[in-house]
């Protein structure tokens, strides 16, 4: 079968790989109908992880069950399903307590597993024609038959639950104000989730005009272009003070607002302008005393391309003294998708939510190398790319 294979820094290729097989009685094989390119994939694509050549990418996957193991009891051939990007067992202590993003069984020596991601276990990704799903009764969420809501349902694998998770990490309450740093797919979904949950004012910070426009049009957000000045001061001036809550949807490859070119139309990532701690520190500055920060943006314990030795070890210069002085709380970690995906699915089915507006491209699997390059360059209008085998 064909699959998107990582070849090395800034290079992926569509190559023929072995088809997956049932390896355990609780596995199923899924014929992929949609797989998404994620911003997290770019960390590997850019050589900013320990990923080695040969990894099949793709942790946001949906499709049709084509084969079931003998122990699978709730799924059958022909079922339409979407899988959380987390691979989890369902019965370890963390899974039983709802922390499926930190399963201790699927990836020995590490808390958490995922499809097609470095250090996240032996699970090839789904940017391919087929995918093996382990612990399938637990990991596959059934969807209505047909093709309705295909784009929206595909976002249940990661970005819609992860955006929602960011607001829950910040303990957002109806009527509160919130600042979301980053208008990539997760940041846009965090802002959209804040709207759905009744936030009074939503501020979204980025530098890419088309992404800020999406936030304004679909999330009723006040948009903050950090090329125009300190985003914290911009928010405080517009809001009349500090906001109640904040979300970091950027992570460790953050661009320093003090080091941007206001006159360029290129938003391609530039490591020379990176400041890994800048978003967290700006959130500490912009969130009110006793406010809360949600940090679903990715941070890593080792970064081979870090701008300095401390960051290479996953250590950041965070303004902890100011955090303490303001009595703020923060919560971090990848999303436990199964805590949210069933409910968000039902909101989509009932017309209460439709996150598909974030999708900018649906292309053939063979176009993945081109779309990785365009997505990595933060091209205008390239927001969320779906791949179709």
C-alpha positions in Angstrom: 0.0 0.0 0.0 1.0 3.6 -0.4 1.9 5.7 2.7 3.6 9.0 3.6 7.1 8.1 4.8 9.6 10.4 6.6 12.9 10.5 4.7 14.8 13.1 6.7 14.8 16.8 7.5 12.2 18.6 5.4 11.5 15.6 3.2 8.6 13.1 3.1 7.7 10.8 0.2 4.8 8.6 -0.8 6.1 5.1 -0.9 4.9 1.6 -1.0 5.0 -0.1 2.4 3.7 -3.4 3.8 0.0 -3.6 4.5 -1.0 -3.9 8.2 -2.2 -7.2 9.6 -4.1 -8.3 12.6 -1.5 -8.8 15.3 -3.7 -9.4 18.3 -7.3 -10.6 18.6 -8.4 -7.1 19.7 -7.1 -5.4 16.6 -9.0 -4.1 13.6 -7.8 -3.0 10.2 -9.3 0.3 8.9 -9.4 1.4 5.3 -8.5 5.1 5.6 -10.9 7.6 4.1 -9.3 10.7 5.6 -6.1 11.4 7.4 -4.9 14.9 8.4 -1.6 16.7 8.5 -1.0 18.1 11.9 1.2 20.9 13.2 2.8 18.3 15.5 4.0 16.4 12.3 6.0 19.5 11.4 8.2 19.1 14.5 9.4 15.8 13.0 9.4 17.1 9.4 11.7 20.0 10.4 14.1 17.6 12.1 13.3 18.9 15.6 12.8 15.5 17.1 14.7 12.2 17.2 12.5 10.8 14.4 14.4 8.5 12.1 13.9 7.9 8.4 11.2 5.4 7.7 8.4 6.5 10.0 5.0 6.4 8.4 3.3 9.7 9.5 -0.3 10.3 10.5 -2.0 10.3 13.9 -5.3 11.9 12.8 -7.2 9.1 11.1 -10.7 7.9 10.1 -12.1 5.3 7.8 -14.0 2.0 7.4 -13.3 -1.2 9.3 -12.3 -3.8 6.8 -11.1 -6.6 9.1 -11.6 -7.5 12.8 -9.7 -9.6 15.3 -11.5 -12.5 17.0 -11.8 -10.7 20.3 -13.4 -7.6 18.9 -17.0 -7.4 20.1 -18.4 -3.9 19.3 -17.1 -3.4 15.8 -17.7 -5.1 12.5 -16.7 -4.8 8.9 -18.2 -1.7 7.3 -18.3 0.4 10.5 -17.2 4.0 9.9 -14.8 5.0 12.7 -12.5 7.8 13.8 -9.5 7.1 16.1 -8.1 9.3 18.8 -4.5 10.1 18.1 -3.7 8.6 21.5 -3.2 4.8 21.4 -4.4 3.5 24.8 -5.3 0.2 26.4 -8.4 1.2 28.4 -7.5 -0.7 31.6 -4.3 0.7 33.1 -4.8 3.1 36.1 -4.4 6.2 34.0 -6.9 5.0 31.3 -9.4 4.0 34.0 -9.2 7.5 35.5 -9.7 9.1 32.1 -6.1 10.0 31.2 -5.9 8.0 28.0 -3.2 10.3 26.7 -0.9 8.9 29.4 -1.6 5.1 29.0 1.2 3.1 30.7 0.7 -0.1 28.8 0.9 0.7 25.1 4.4 2.2 25.1 6.7 0.7 27.8 8.9 3.2 29.5 6.8 6.2 28.5 3.3 7.5 29.5 1.3 7.6 26.3 1.3 6.2 22.7 0.3 7.6 19.3 0.1 6.6 15.7 3.0 7.6 13.5 4.9 9.7 16.0 8.5 9.5 17.3 8.9 7.8 20.7 5.2 7.1 20.9 5.3 3.4 20.3 5.3 0.8 17.5 2.2 2.1 15.7 2.6 3.2 12.1 0.6 6.2 11.1 -2.5 6.5 9.0 -1.3 8.8 6.2 -1.7 5.7 4.2 -4.3 3.4 2.7 -4.8 1.3 5.8 -4.2 1.4 9.6 -4.0 -1.2 12.3 -5.9 -0.1 15.4 -5.0 -1.9 18.6 -7.5 -2.3 21.5 -10.1 -1.4 18.9 -13.2 -1.7 21.0 -11.7 1.0 23.2 -9.9 3.1 20.6 -12.3 3.4 17.6 -15.3 5.7 17.9 -18.2 4.8 15.7 -19.7 7.3 13.3 -22.9 7.5 11.3 -22.7 5.6 8.0 -22.0 7.5 4.7 -19.8 10.5 4.0 -21.7 13.2 5.9 -19.6 15.4 8.1 -16.4 13.7 6.8 -14.3 16.8 7.3 -15.7 17.6 10.7 -15.5 14.1 12.0 -11.9 13.8 10.9 -11.0 16.6 13.3 -12.3 14.5 16.2 -9.0 12.5 16.0 -7.0 15.5 17.5 -7.5 19.2 16.9 -11.1 19.7 18.0 -10.7 17.7 21.2 -7.3 19.2 21.8 -8.6 22.8 21.3 -11.4 22.0 23.7 -8.9 20.4 26.1 -6.9 23.7 26.1 -9.9 25.6 27.5 -10.6 22.8 30.0 -7.0 22.9 31.2 -7.6 26.7 31.8 -10.9 25.9 33.5 -12.7 28.4 31.4 -16.2 29.4 32.7 -19.1 31.0 30.8 -18.7 34.7 30.7 -14.9 34.8 31.2 -12.4 36.3 28.9 -9.6 34.3 27.3 -6.5 34.8 25.3 -5.4 32.1 22.9 -1.8 32.3 21.6 -1.5 30.7 18.2 -4.0 30.6 15.3 -2.9 27.3 13.9 -5.5 24.5 13.8 -5.3 23.8 17.5 -5.4 27.5 18.5 -8.4 28.1 16.2 -10.2 25.1 17.7 -9.4 26.4 21.2 -11.0 29.8 20.3 -14.0 28.0 18.7 -14.3 25.9 21.8 -14.2 29.0 24.0 -17.0 30.5 21.9 -19.1 27.3 22.2 -18.5 27.4 26.0 -19.7 30.9 26.4 -16.6 33.0 26.7 -17.4 36.7 26.8 -14.3 37.9 25.0 -11.8 35.9 23.0 -8.4 37.2 21.9 -6.4 35.2 19.3 -2.7 36.1 18.8 -0.8 35.2 15.6 0.9 36.9 12.6 -0.7 35.1 9.6 -3.5 37.3 8.3 -5.6 34.5 6.8 -5.6 32.6 10.1 -6.5 35.6 12.1 -9.3 36.2 9.7 -10.6 32.7 10.3 -10.6 33.4 14.1 -12.6 36.6 13.6 -15.1 35.1 11.2 -15.7 31.8 13.0 -14.9 32.4 16.7 -16.0 36.0 17.1 -12.5 36.7 18.3 -10.6 39.9 18.7 -7.5 39.3 16.6 -4.0 40.4 17.7 -1.2 40.6 15.1 2.0 40.4 17.0 3.9 42.0 14.1 2.1 45.2 15.2 3.6 45.3 18.7 3.7 43.5 22.1 0.6 41.2 22.0 0.2 41.5 25.8 0.0 45.3 25.6 -2.4 45.1 22.6 -4.7 42.7 24.5 -4.6 44.8 27.7 -5.3 48.0 25.8 -8.3 46.5 23.9 -9.7 44.6 26.9 -9.1 47.3 29.5 -6.8 45.1 31.6 -5.8 41.4 32.0 -7.9 38.5 30.9 -9.3 35.7 33.0 -7.8 32.7 31.2 -5.2 31.9 28.6 -4.2 29.0 26.3 -0.8 28.2 24.7 -1.5 26.6 21.4 2.0 27.2 20.0 4.5 25.2 22.0 8.2 25.1 22.0 8.8 26.4 18.4 7.4 29.8 19.2 8.4 32.9 17.3 9.6 35.9 19.3 7.3 38.9 18.6 10.3 41.1 19.1 12.1 39.5 16.2 9.6 39.6 13.3 9.8 41.4 10.0 6.7 43.6 9.7 7.2 44.1 5.9 7.4 40.5 4.7 4.6 38.4 3.3 6.5 35.2 4.2 5.5 33.4 7.4 7.8 30.4 7.0 9.2 29.1 10.2 12.7 30.5 11.0 14.6 28.9 13.9 16.7 32.0 14.3 13.6 33.9 15.5 12.6 31.3 18.0 12.0 31.8 21.7 10.7 28.6 23.3 9.4 30.3 26.5 7.9 33.4 25.0 4.3 32.3 24.8 4.1 30.9 28.4 5.7 34.1 29.7 3.3 36.3 27.7 0.4 34.3 29.1 1.7 34.9 32.6 1.8 38.6 31.9 -1.6 38.9 30.3 -3.7 36.6 32.6 -5.0 38.3 35.7 -3.9 37.3 39.3 -5.4 33.9 40.3 -6.2 33.3 36.6 -5.4 29.9 34.9 -3.3 28.9 32.0 -4.0 25.9 29.7 -1.0 24.6 27.8 -1.8 22.0 25.2 1.0 23.3 22.9 3.7 20.7 22.6 6.9 20.9 24.7 9.6 18.2 24.6 12.3 16.9 26.9 14.9 16.9 24.2 15.2 19.3 21.2 18.1 18.6 18.8 17.5 21.9 17.0 17.0 24.2 20.0 18.3 27.7 19.9 20.4 27.2 23.1 21.7 24.4 25.3 19.1 24.8 28.0 16.2 24.5 25.6 17.9 21.5 24.0 17.3 19.8 27.3 13.7 20.8 27.5 14.4 23.5 30.1 12.9 26.9 29.6 13.4 30.4 31.2 9.9 30.7 32.6 8.9 33.7 34.7 8.0 31.5 37.6 8.4 34.3 40.1 5.7 36.4 38.4 3.5 33.3 38.1 3.8 32.7 41.8 3.3 36.4 42.7 0.1 36.5 40.7 -1.2 33.2 42.2 -1.8 31.7 38.8 -2.4 28.0 38.1 -1.3 26.2 35.0 -2.1 22.8 33.5 -0.3 21.0 30.7 -0.3 17.8 28.7 -1.6 16.2 25.6 -5.3 15.8 25.2 -7.1 12.7 26.5 -9.2 12.6 23.3 -11.6 9.9 24.6 -12.8 12.3 27.3 -14.3 14.6 24.7 -14.6 12.9 21.3 -18.0 11.2 21.8 -19.6 14.4 23.0 -18.1 16.5 20.3 -19.2 14.0 17.7 -22.8 14.3 19.0 -22.6 18.1 18.9 -21.6 17.8 15.2 -24.4 15.3 14.4 -27.0 17.6 16.1 -25.7 20.8 14.4 -24.4 22.3 17.6 -20.9 22.5 16.3 -19.2 22.3 12.9 -15.4 22.7 13.0 -14.9 21.9 9.3 -14.4 25.6 8.5 -10.8 25.2 9.6 -10.2 22.8 6.7 -8.5 24.6 3.8 -7.4 21.6 1.6 -8.5 18.1 0.8 -6.0 16.5 -1.5 -4.9 13.1 -2.7 -2.3 11.2 -0.6 0.2 11.6 -3.5 0.1 15.4 -2.9 1.3 15.1 0.7 5.0 16.1 0.0 3.8 19.4 -1.6 1.3 20.1 1.2 3.9 19.4 3.9 6.1 22.0 2.3 3.3 24.5 2.0 1.9 23.9 5.5 5.4 24.2 7.0 5.9 27.5 5.1 2.7 28.8 6.8 1.5 29.8 3.4 -1.5 32.1 3.4 -4.7 30.0 3.1 -3.1 26.7 4.1 -4.6 26.0 7.5 -5.7 22.4 7.8 -4.8 19.8 5.1 -6.7 16.5 4.8 -5.3 13.6 2.8 -7.5 11.1 1.0 -6.0 7.8 -0.3 
